[in-house]
Amino acid sequence: MKIFDCFKEKSTGATIRRQRKLSLSEYRGAVSWSKYLVSSGGEIKVGSEERWSADMSQLLIGSKFATGRHSRIYHGRYKGREVAIKLMSQPEEDPALAAALEQQFTSEVALLFRLHHPNIITLVAACKKPPVFCIITEYMAGGSLRKYLHNHEPHSLPHSLVLKLALDIARGMSYLHSQGIIHRDLKSENILVGEDLSVKVADFGISCLESQCGSGKGFTSTHRWMAPEMIKEKIHTRKVDVYSFGIVLWELLTALIPFHDMTPEQAAYAVAHKNARPALPASCPLAFSHLMSRCWATNPDKRLQFYEIVAMLESYQESLEVDPTFFLSFKPEARMTRSSSSPIASTSDQLSGIMKTLEAMTQFKKLSPPSFNGEPDQMVAEQWMMRIEKIFDVLNCPDDKKVYLATFMLEGEAEHWWRTMKRIYEA
């Protein structure tokens, strides 16, 4: 079977399916890249794994539906399954760029290979045969979220649909961060929509392990979605994805391109030096504006974690199911503050919420919350606090939540533990 068999009429049972014919320029373009792949495919390894190396004799490449600076994406079939085929081409005249693209390809495939989540695009196979690389993933019939929103522009989506899409994205990103991976290019173009309006995060070409990301110097993402610290080329963390999520949420609510009245460079300057954010429409529910403001805060430490975003959106969804007027009546909960005399929140609802959060966190990391029998001495207290601190460090828990989570675990001796923790935190 040759790679361009799919451009001919194919017989499937009693029906004949006719594919759109390529223009001459499209055909030449496809041949110029795909001719390198008409073989059994180059061998790529992730450690000792070779399961995903593509059998190119089983690949049928159809029409192109997206183009990047160094890539083209085609609709096709692989072993009878509908797939998206991303072809990356190395420029012969620029060895440095060619090497960078090869590294990007290897990194993207290695990351995709280890990711398995309903809201993350699934790797099917890949092939490495310079100067063209091929990544085969599941096909999402709805195309990009940007395309879906463009079809609705200038009309915004129903709030219930915004909530569903935002929750899918947040779940995918929460999983990604749990694997220690930063996406670094989260935007509507890199979020794909299925026929059932499920969405999946895609395009991990510039993603990295958080432990290896380092400085943003010389690194470029997409300006309209970039966090201020990335624009300024500072060291960045997973919180850059949270900022980008805030911009994507704005897109869901408006169906517009962020900073559409600016060039990308103007938008980047405004964000980094004037603390600009996309203008919120008057009709934006307070629940969403409250969430966006906590996602795109200038200080990364003040941004939410994705597991917190998921929890918030799930609570919105539950409330909406009970009360269809939820978005009209929503009022943000006052942020918990501690008094000098009492380290414990005053209401049982707050305490219950904290405990549920803690239980979810500890179950997630397979850590058991500490238990105490009697009043331990200072050494034991410090040992337990070190354990609690490790939980927080693993989960990158915001400072303003640490004390409440810890003191609730220890509420039986609240004042004693408050003094102990206060001393440890101030040390």
DOKOL-232581 format. One record per residue (C-alpha): x, z, y; residue number from 1; residue in three letters. Coordinates in pm, 1 decimal. Layout:
REM residues N
ATOM        xx        zz        yy  num  residuo
ATOM         X         Z         Y  NUM      Ala
...
END
This chain:
REM residues 427
ATOM        xx        zz        yy  num  residuo
ATOM       0.0       0.0       0.0    1      Met
ATOM     145.8     -94.2     337.2    2      Lys
ATOM     116.5     111.3     644.4    3      Ile
ATOM     -96.2    -138.1     835.3    4      Phe
ATOM    -350.3    -200.3     559.4    5      Asp
ATOM    -596.6       7.6     763.2    6      Cys
ATOM    -614.4    -259.1    1030.9    7      Phe
ATOM    -789.2    -482.8     780.1    8      Lys
ATOM   -1138.4    -453.2     638.4    9      Glu
ATOM   -1156.7    -179.9     379.1   10      Lys
ATOM   -1414.1    -162.0     104.6   11      Ser
ATOM   -1565.4     180.9      38.9   12      Thr
ATOM   -1828.3     169.3    -233.8   13      Gly
ATOM   -2114.9     -62.0    -141.4   14      Ala
ATOM   -2026.3     -66.5     227.8   15      Thr
ATOM   -1747.1    -231.7     416.9   16      Ile
ATOM   -1596.7     -37.2     702.7   17      Arg
ATOM   -1447.2    -244.4     981.2   18      Arg
ATOM   -1173.4     -87.3    1191.0   19      Gln
ATOM   -1121.4    -189.0    1553.9   20      Arg
ATOM    -859.7    -462.8    1574.3   21      Lys
ATOM    -547.3    -383.5    1770.1   22      Leu
ATOM    -452.6    -585.3    2073.7   23      Ser
ATOM    -124.2    -772.1    2046.8   24      Leu
ATOM      52.9    -520.0    2269.4   25      Ser
ATOM     -87.8    -228.2    2068.3   26      Glu
ATOM      17.0    -389.9    1742.5   27      Tyr
ATOM     369.6    -455.8    1866.6   28      Arg
ATOM     392.9    -100.1    1996.8   29      Gly
ATOM     273.3      45.5    1670.5   30      Ala
ATOM     506.3    -175.2    1467.8   31      Val
ATOM     803.8     -86.2    1688.3   32      Ser
ATOM     758.9     281.3    1603.1   33      Trp
ATOM     598.4     270.7    1262.1   34      Ser
ATOM     837.7      25.2    1099.3   35      Lys
ATOM    1082.3     311.4    1055.3   36      Tyr
ATOM     829.1     500.1     845.4   37      Leu
ATOM     746.1     232.6     586.3   38      Val
ATOM     917.1     415.1     305.0   39      Ser
ATOM     881.2     732.5     109.6   40      Ser
ATOM     966.5     917.3     428.6   41      Gly
ATOM    1264.6    1121.0     529.0   42      Gly
ATOM    1308.9    1460.2     371.0   43      Glu
ATOM    1248.1    1762.1     590.7   44      Ile
ATOM    1303.7    2114.9     475.3   45      Lys
ATOM    1190.0    2451.7     598.5   46      Val
ATOM    1419.5    2673.0     399.3   47      Gly
ATOM    1360.8    2554.0      43.8   48      Ser
ATOM    1012.7    2418.1     115.8   49      Glu
ATOM     949.1    2046.9      76.9   50      Glu
ATOM     576.7    2058.5      11.3   51      Arg
ATOM     483.3    1905.1     342.4   52      Trp
ATOM     718.5    1603.9     336.9   53      Ser
ATOM     489.9    1304.3     376.4   54      Ala
ATOM     441.8    1034.5     114.5   55      Asp
ATOM     430.6     746.9     361.1   56      Met
ATOM     281.7     510.8     102.8   57      Ser
ATOM     -36.1     720.0     131.8   58      Gln
ATOM     -52.8     699.2     513.4   59      Leu
ATOM    -281.1     455.8     693.7   60      Leu
ATOM    -236.2     435.0    1071.0   61      Ile
ATOM    -537.3     328.5    1275.9   62      Gly
ATOM    -601.4     310.9    1648.3   63      Ser
ATOM    -410.1     503.8    1911.0   64      Lys
ATOM    -615.1     760.5    2103.7   65      Phe
ATOM    -357.9     956.2    2306.4   66      Ala
ATOM     -16.6     900.9    2462.0   67      Thr
ATOM     252.2    1140.9    2580.4   68      Gly
ATOM     584.1    1087.2    2751.9   69      Arg
ATOM     764.4    1053.7    2419.4   70      His
ATOM     478.8    1047.3    2170.5   71      Ser
ATOM     172.8     854.4    2062.3   72      Arg
ATOM    -115.3     990.4    1859.8   73      Ile
ATOM    -313.8     776.8    1619.0   74      Tyr
ATOM    -626.2     822.7    1412.4   75      His
ATOM    -559.3     752.6    1047.2   76      Gly
ATOM    -597.1     853.8     685.2   77      Arg
ATOM    -358.9    1036.2     455.6   78      Tyr
ATOM    -438.2    1055.9      86.3   79      Lys
ATOM    -797.9     971.9     169.9   80      Gly
ATOM    -830.7    1242.6     437.2   81      Arg
ATOM    -895.6    1176.8     806.9   82      Glu
ATOM    -590.3    1284.5    1003.5   83      Val
ATOM    -425.1    1268.1    1343.0   84      Ala
ATOM     -78.5    1112.2    1336.7   85      Ile
ATOM     169.5    1204.3    1606.6   86      Lys
ATOM     467.2     969.1    1632.7   87      Leu
ATOM     764.3    1080.8    1840.1   88      Met
ATOM    1029.2     830.4    1946.0   89      Ser
ATOM    1389.6     908.3    2034.4   90      Gln
ATOM    1530.5     704.5    2325.5   91      Pro
ATOM    1847.0     531.1    2215.2   92      Glu
ATOM    1986.2     525.6    2569.8   93      Glu
ATOM    1971.6     904.8    2615.7   94      Asp
ATOM    2150.0    1097.0    2335.4   95      Pro
ATOM    2083.0    1436.9    2496.2   96      Ala
ATOM    1709.2    1372.8    2517.6   97      Leu
ATOM    1710.2    1229.9    2165.3   98      Ala
ATOM    1867.7    1550.4    2034.9   99      Ala
ATOM    1619.1    1762.2    2230.6  100      Ala
ATOM    1324.0    1568.5    2087.9  101      Leu
ATOM    1457.5    1607.9    1735.1  102      Glu
ATOM    1487.9    1981.9    1790.8  103      Gln
ATOM    1135.5    1989.5    1935.0  104      Gln
ATOM    1000.7    1806.7    1630.4  105      Phe
ATOM    1178.9    2037.5    1386.1  106      Thr
ATOM    1060.1    2345.8    1573.7  107      Ser
ATOM     698.7    2227.3    1592.8  108      Glu
ATOM     681.9    2147.4    1221.7  109      Val
ATOM     849.5    2475.1    1124.2  110      Ala
ATOM     597.7    2672.5    1332.1  111      Leu
ATOM     294.7    2477.6    1210.8  112      Leu
ATOM     406.3    2522.1     851.9  113      Phe
ATOM     375.1    2899.9     876.2  114      Arg
ATOM      46.8    2912.4    1071.4  115      Leu
ATOM    -285.9    2942.7     892.1  116      His
ATOM    -588.6    3030.5    1103.5  117      His
ATOM    -932.9    2874.6    1164.5  118      Pro
ATOM    -849.5    2830.9    1533.5  119      Asn
ATOM    -501.0    2683.3    1488.8  120      Ile
ATOM    -455.7    2315.4    1401.0  121      Ile
ATOM    -352.9    2261.9    1037.7  122      Thr
ATOM     -35.9    2077.6     938.5  123      Leu
ATOM     -95.6    1820.1     665.1  124      Val
ATOM     247.2    1657.7     630.0  125      Ala
ATOM     544.6    1533.4     829.2  126      Ala
ATOM     823.6    1279.9     808.6  127      Cys
ATOM    1163.1    1270.7     973.9  128      Lys
ATOM    1322.7     929.5     990.6  129      Lys
ATOM    1511.6     882.4    1318.9  130      Pro
ATOM    1453.0     737.2    1568.4  131      Pro
ATOM    1085.0     804.6    1489.1  132      Val
ATOM     936.3    1133.2    1369.7  133      Phe
ATOM     586.0    1176.5    1235.7  134      Cys
ATOM     363.1    1484.9    1230.6  135      Ile
ATOM      32.9    1460.5    1044.4  136      Ile
ATOM    -236.8    1715.5    1119.3  137      Thr
ATOM    -607.2    1757.1    1056.4  138      Glu
ATOM    -826.2    1532.5    1272.0  139      Tyr
ATOM   -1061.3    1685.7    1529.1  140      Met
ATOM   -1335.2    1435.3    1603.5  141      Ala
ATOM   -1423.1    1577.1    1945.0  142      Gly
ATOM   -1080.7    1509.2    2091.0  143      Gly
ATOM    -925.4    1739.2    2347.8  144      Ser
ATOM   -1114.3    2007.9    2533.8  145      Leu
ATOM   -1011.2    1832.9    2855.3  146      Arg
ATOM   -1189.0    1515.9    2739.3  147      Lys
ATOM   -1495.1    1716.5    2636.8  148      Tyr
ATOM   -1509.6    1888.3    2976.4  149      Leu
ATOM   -1454.0    1560.9    3160.8  150      His
ATOM   -1765.4    1422.0    2995.1  151      Asn
ATOM   -1961.5    1714.4    3144.3  152      His
ATOM   -1800.2    1705.9    3488.3  153      Glu
ATOM   -1917.2    1814.2    3745.7  154      Pro
ATOM   -2172.0    2014.7    3546.1  155      His
ATOM   -2050.8    2338.8    3393.3  156      Ser
ATOM   -2122.9    2439.3    3035.2  157      Leu
ATOM   -2389.6    2693.2    2939.5  158      Pro
ATOM   -2244.7    3041.8    2958.7  159      His
ATOM   -2316.8    3103.2    2590.6  160      Ser
ATOM   -2108.5    2796.5    2502.3  161      Leu
ATOM   -1829.2    2903.1    2739.0  162      Val
ATOM   -1825.8    3236.6    2557.5  163      Leu
ATOM   -1808.1    3072.0    2214.1  164      Lys
ATOM   -1526.4    2835.0    2308.1  165      Leu
ATOM   -1329.2    3104.6    2489.8  166      Ala
ATOM   -1359.6    3337.3    2191.0  167      Leu
ATOM   -1232.5    3070.1    1950.8  168      Asp
ATOM    -930.8    3004.5    2175.2  169      Ile
ATOM    -859.2    3374.5    2218.1  170      Ala
ATOM    -877.4    3435.9    1842.9  171      Arg
ATOM    -633.9    3154.7    1777.8  172      Gly
ATOM    -396.2    3284.2    2043.4  173      Met
ATOM    -426.9    3643.6    1924.3  174      Ser
ATOM    -322.8    3525.7    1578.3  175      Tyr
ATOM     -37.3    3322.6    1724.8  176      Leu
ATOM      96.9    3623.3    1913.8  177      His
ATOM      60.9    3840.5    1604.8  178      Ser
ATOM     308.8    3602.3    1441.4  179      Gln
ATOM     554.8    3656.2    1726.2  180      Gly
ATOM     502.9    3306.0    1868.9  181      Ile
ATOM     451.7    3208.2    2233.8  182      Ile
ATOM     272.2    2876.7    2285.4  183      His
ATOM     403.3    2816.3    2641.4  184      Arg
ATOM     182.1    2513.1    2705.2  185      Asp
ATOM    -173.7    2637.4    2660.2  186      Leu
ATOM    -409.3    2402.4    2844.6  187      Lys
ATOM    -727.9    2209.0    2780.5  188      Ser
ATOM    -532.5    1900.2    2669.3  189      Glu
ATOM    -377.4    2105.7    2388.1  190      Asn
ATOM    -702.7    2252.5    2262.2  191      Ile
ATOM    -897.1    2031.4    2021.2  192      Leu
ATOM   -1271.7    2020.7    1962.9  193      Val
ATOM   -1444.9    1963.9    1629.8  194      Gly
ATOM   -1779.9    1802.0    1563.4  195      Glu
ATOM   -1933.0    2150.1    1530.5  196      Asp
ATOM   -1780.6    2251.4    1867.8  197      Leu
ATOM   -1524.9    2474.1    1700.5  198      Ser
ATOM   -1192.9    2462.2    1884.7  199      Val
ATOM    -833.1    2483.2    1767.2  200      Lys
ATOM    -508.7    2536.9    1952.8  201      Val
ATOM    -264.6    2250.4    1900.8  202      Ala
ATOM      65.6    2097.6    2020.6  203      Asp
ATOM     342.9    2345.8    1952.4  204      Phe
ATOM     623.2    2119.0    2070.7  205      Gly
ATOM     760.5    2366.5    2326.5  206      Ile
ATOM     645.3    2684.2    2153.5  207      Ser
ATOM     901.0    2940.9    2046.9  208      Cys
ATOM     948.3    3271.3    1873.3  209      Leu
ATOM     915.4    3539.6    2138.3  210      Glu
ATOM    1246.4    3688.5    2030.9  211      Ser
ATOM    1419.3    3357.0    2102.9  212      Gln
ATOM    1248.5    3232.1    2420.2  213      Cys
ATOM    1484.4    3390.9    2671.2  214      Gly
ATOM    1506.3    3255.7    3024.8  215      Ser
ATOM    1278.3    2986.2    3160.6  216      Gly
ATOM    1566.3    2817.3    3343.0  217      Lys
ATOM    1549.3    2441.6    3298.9  218      Gly
ATOM    1225.3    2473.8    3104.0  219      Phe
ATOM     917.5    2283.2    3217.3  220      Thr
ATOM     561.4    2323.7    3097.8  221      Ser
ATOM     250.8    2186.8    3273.5  222      Thr
ATOM     246.8    2304.5    3635.9  223      His
ATOM    -126.6    2358.4    3682.8  224      Arg
ATOM    -138.7    2605.1    3393.0  225      Trp
ATOM     202.6    2769.5    3432.6  226      Met
ATOM     240.3    3138.4    3504.9  227      Ala
ATOM     430.6    3231.0    3823.5  228      Pro
ATOM     728.8    3371.3    3632.8  229      Glu
ATOM     768.2    3044.0    3443.3  230      Met
ATOM     750.4    2842.1    3763.2  231      Ile
ATOM    1023.5    3063.5    3908.0  232      Lys
ATOM    1226.7    3013.2    3586.8  233      Glu
ATOM    1238.6    3383.6    3512.0  234      Lys
ATOM    1249.0    3543.5    3168.7  235      Ile
ATOM     900.0    3523.7    3027.4  236      His
ATOM     697.7    3688.8    2752.2  237      Thr
ATOM     374.8    3623.2    2563.3  238      Arg
ATOM     190.2    3710.5    2884.3  239      Lys
ATOM     248.9    3354.1    3008.7  240      Val
ATOM      -8.2    3242.7    2751.3  241      Asp
ATOM    -255.8    3499.3    2881.0  242      Val
ATOM    -217.4    3357.1    3231.8  243      Tyr
ATOM    -278.6    3005.1    3099.6  244      Ser
ATOM    -585.2    3128.3    2912.4  245      Phe
ATOM    -726.5    3251.8    3242.6  246      Gly
ATOM    -688.4    2900.8    3384.8  247      Ile
ATOM    -849.2    2747.6    3074.3  248      Val
ATOM   -1141.7    2989.5    3109.5  249      Leu
ATOM   -1181.1    2866.7    3467.2  250      Trp
ATOM   -1189.4    2510.8    3331.7  251      Glu
ATOM   -1464.1    2604.1    3086.3  252      Leu
ATOM   -1671.4    2746.2    3370.4  253      Leu
ATOM   -1624.8    2452.8    3609.0  254      Thr
ATOM   -1535.6    2151.3    3389.4  255      Ala
ATOM   -1282.4    2065.0    3660.5  256      Leu
ATOM    -904.2    2023.9    3657.0  257      Ile
ATOM    -738.2    2330.7    3811.9  258      Pro
ATOM    -604.2    2271.9    4164.4  259      Phe
ATOM    -754.4    1923.2    4152.5  260      His
ATOM    -699.6    1882.4    4527.6  261      Asp
ATOM    -322.4    1935.2    4493.5  262      Met
ATOM     -37.6    1757.7    4322.8  263      Thr
ATOM     111.9    1945.7    4028.2  264      Pro
ATOM     413.1    2040.0    4241.0  265      Glu
ATOM     192.3    2166.5    4524.1  266      Gln
ATOM      -9.4    2371.2    4275.5  267      Ala
ATOM     307.7    2525.8    4131.6  268      Ala
ATOM     435.0    2620.3    4477.3  269      Tyr
ATOM      99.5    2770.1    4576.8  270      Ala
ATOM      84.1    2981.1    4259.3  271      Val
ATOM     444.1    3101.0    4273.2  272      Ala
ATOM     480.2    3163.1    4646.3  273      His
ATOM     128.2    3210.1    4783.2  274      Lys
ATOM     -34.3    3380.3    4485.1  275      Asn
ATOM    -297.1    3105.6    4473.2  276      Ala
ATOM    -556.0    3081.1    4196.0  277      Arg
ATOM    -835.5    2826.8    4141.4  278      Pro
ATOM   -1140.7    2907.2    4353.3  279      Ala
ATOM   -1423.9    3067.5    4159.4  280      Leu
ATOM   -1767.0    2907.7    4193.3  281      Pro
ATOM   -2040.2    3123.0    4344.4  282      Ala
ATOM   -2235.1    3096.3    4019.9  283      Ser
ATOM   -1952.8    3244.9    3810.1  284      Cys
ATOM   -2078.5    3552.9    3622.4  285      Pro
ATOM   -1898.6    3874.1    3710.1  286      Leu
ATOM   -1811.0    3924.4    3342.9  287      Ala
ATOM   -1599.1    3607.4    3344.6  288      Phe
ATOM   -1446.2    3654.1    3690.4  289      Ser
ATOM   -1349.5    4008.4    3589.1  290      His
ATOM   -1180.1    3875.9    3274.2  291      Leu
ATOM   -1002.1    3592.2    3456.7  292      Met
ATOM    -860.9    3826.7    3719.4  293      Ser
ATOM    -715.4    4043.7    3442.6  294      Arg
ATOM    -561.6    3738.1    3273.9  295      Cys
ATOM    -396.0    3570.3    3570.2  296      Trp
ATOM    -260.6    3879.0    3746.6  297      Ala
ATOM      71.0    3809.1    3918.2  298      Thr
ATOM     241.4    4098.5    3740.6  299      Asn
ATOM     264.8    4008.1    3369.0  300      Pro
ATOM     243.7    4375.8    3271.2  301      Asp
ATOM    -102.9    4397.7    3425.0  302      Lys
ATOM    -237.7    4108.7    3216.8  303      Arg
ATOM    -438.4    4177.4    2905.3  304      Leu
ATOM    -319.8    4123.6    2550.4  305      Gln
ATOM    -509.2    3865.4    2347.0  306      Phe
ATOM    -642.0    4124.7    2104.0  307      Tyr
ATOM    -797.6    4294.4    2408.5  308      Glu
ATOM    -943.4    3964.1    2528.1  309      Ile
ATOM   -1097.1    3904.4    2185.7  310      Val
ATOM   -1250.3    4252.6    2192.0  311      Ala
ATOM   -1394.9    4194.8    2540.0  312      Met
ATOM   -1541.4    3856.1    2452.4  313      Leu
ATOM   -1687.4    3989.3    2128.3  314      Glu
ATOM   -1853.1    4270.0    2321.0  315      Ser
ATOM   -1993.0    4011.4    2565.4  316      Tyr
ATOM   -2125.4    3808.3    2274.0  317      Gln
ATOM   -2291.0    4109.7    2111.7  318      Glu
ATOM   -2448.5    4211.7    2441.7  319      Ser
ATOM   -2574.9    3859.5    2505.0  320      Leu
ATOM   -2742.4    3849.1    2164.1  321      Glu
ATOM   -2925.7    4170.5    2243.4  322      Val
ATOM   -2999.5    4092.1    2608.0  323      Asp
ATOM   -3018.2    3724.5    2720.8  324      Pro
ATOM   -2982.4    3844.8    3082.8  325      Thr
ATOM   -2652.1    4018.3    3009.6  326      Phe
ATOM   -2449.4    3803.1    3248.7  327      Phe
ATOM   -2685.9    3889.6    3533.9  328      Leu
ATOM   -2663.6    4263.0    3476.8  329      Ser
ATOM   -2297.5    4300.6    3378.0  330      Phe
ATOM   -2094.1    4562.6    3560.4  331      Lys
ATOM   -1725.8    4617.1    3481.7  332      Pro
ATOM   -1647.1    4957.1    3335.2  333      Glu
ATOM   -1445.3    5173.7    3567.2  334      Ala
ATOM   -1083.1    5186.1    3459.8  335      Arg
ATOM   -1004.2    5518.7    3298.7  336      Met
ATOM    -795.4    5750.5    3512.6  337      Thr
ATOM    -652.5    6079.2    3404.5  338      Arg
ATOM    -675.5    6396.8    3606.4  339      Ser
ATOM    -392.2    6644.7    3625.5  340      Ser
ATOM    -593.8    6896.9    3429.3  341      Ser
ATOM    -746.7    6683.8    3156.2  342      Ser
ATOM    -575.2    6405.5    2962.1  343      Pro
ATOM    -891.9    6311.4    2773.0  344      Ile
ATOM   -1152.5    6065.3    2897.9  345      Ala
ATOM   -1473.7    6239.8    2993.6  346      Ser
ATOM   -1730.6    6042.6    2794.5  347      Thr
ATOM   -1778.3    6016.8    2420.5  348      Ser
ATOM   -1832.3    5640.7    2454.5  349      Asp
ATOM   -1485.7    5593.8    2601.0  350      Gln
ATOM   -1331.1    5807.9    2331.4  351      Leu
ATOM   -1515.9    5619.1    2059.6  352      Ser
ATOM   -1396.9    5288.8    2203.1  353      Gly
ATOM   -1038.7    5408.1    2216.0  354      Ile
ATOM   -1053.9    5530.5    1857.9  355      Met
ATOM   -1195.8    5200.0    1739.0  356      Lys
ATOM    -918.5    5018.0    1923.4  357      Thr
ATOM    -655.8    5242.0    1768.0  358      Leu
ATOM    -800.4    5199.6    1419.6  359      Glu
ATOM    -805.2    4823.0    1459.9  360      Ala
ATOM    -447.2    4824.9    1585.0  361      Met
ATOM    -317.8    5044.8    1307.3  362      Thr
ATOM    -504.6    4853.6    1038.1  363      Gln
ATOM    -369.7    4531.9    1183.8  364      Phe
ATOM     -13.6    4652.3    1151.0  365      Lys
ATOM     -86.3    4850.2     834.5  366      Lys
ATOM       9.8    5172.4    1003.8  367      Leu
ATOM    -184.4    5492.9     950.9  368      Ser
ATOM    -268.0    5711.4    1250.1  369      Pro
ATOM     -86.9    6044.8    1235.8  370      Pro
ATOM    -265.5    6360.2    1126.5  371      Ser
ATOM    -172.2    6715.9    1217.2  372      Phe
ATOM    -218.6    7044.5    1033.5  373      Asn
ATOM    -187.3    7328.8    1276.7  374      Gly
ATOM      37.9    7318.8    1579.8  375      Glu
ATOM     377.3    7165.1    1504.3  376      Pro
ATOM     691.8    7272.0    1680.4  377      Asp
ATOM     867.7    7069.5    1945.6  378      Gln
ATOM    1083.2    6873.9    1700.3  379      Met
ATOM     782.2    6765.8    1495.3  380      Val
ATOM     599.6    6675.4    1814.8  381      Ala
ATOM     881.7    6447.1    1922.7  382      Glu
ATOM     900.8    6284.9    1578.3  383      Gln
ATOM     531.1    6200.5    1592.1  384      Trp
ATOM     560.4    6072.0    1945.1  385      Met
ATOM     840.1    5841.8    1837.5  386      Met
ATOM     610.4    5703.2    1569.2  387      Arg
ATOM     328.0    5653.6    1817.5  388      Ile
ATOM     567.1    5483.0    2057.7  389      Glu
ATOM     673.5    5241.7    1783.2  390      Lys
ATOM     309.3    5141.0    1734.6  391      Ile
ATOM     282.4    5072.2    2106.5  392      Phe
ATOM     608.4    4877.8    2115.3  393      Asp
ATOM     509.0    4657.9    1822.5  394      Val
ATOM     177.7    4579.8    1990.4  395      Leu
ATOM     321.2    4559.4    2342.4  396      Asn
ATOM      57.9    4811.6    2449.5  397      Cys
ATOM       7.4    4833.2    2829.7  398      Pro
ATOM     143.1    5154.1    2982.2  399      Asp
ATOM    -190.8    5251.4    3133.7  400      Asp
ATOM    -343.4    5274.7    2784.4  401      Lys
ATOM     -62.8    5449.6    2599.9  402      Lys
ATOM    -142.0    5803.7    2702.6  403      Val
ATOM    -511.6    5776.3    2630.8  404      Tyr
ATOM    -460.6    5630.7    2286.4  405      Leu
ATOM    -204.5    5893.9    2201.0  406      Ala
ATOM    -391.3    6191.0    2344.1  407      Thr
ATOM    -709.3    6096.8    2166.9  408      Phe
ATOM    -525.3    6102.3    1835.7  409      Met
ATOM    -408.0    6448.3    1928.0  410      Leu
ATOM    -714.8    6579.7    2109.1  411      Glu
ATOM    -727.8    6893.8    1896.9  412      Gly
ATOM    -440.0    7032.9    2105.8  413      Glu
ATOM    -494.4    6823.8    2415.4  414      Ala
ATOM    -314.8    7030.1    2675.7  415      Glu
ATOM     -16.2    7105.7    2451.6  416      His
ATOM      24.5    6739.8    2359.1  417      Trp
ATOM     -31.4    6629.9    2716.5  418      Trp
ATOM     266.8    6835.6    2829.4  419      Arg
ATOM     478.3    6708.2    2539.8  420      Thr
ATOM     396.3    6344.1    2602.1  421      Met
ATOM     433.7    6379.1    2976.2  422      Lys
ATOM     785.2    6512.3    2926.3  423      Arg
ATOM     873.5    6236.6    2677.6  424      Ile
ATOM     733.9    5956.2    2892.6  425      Tyr
ATOM     907.8    6085.9    3203.5  426      Glu
ATOM    1238.6    6135.4    3023.7  427      Ala
END
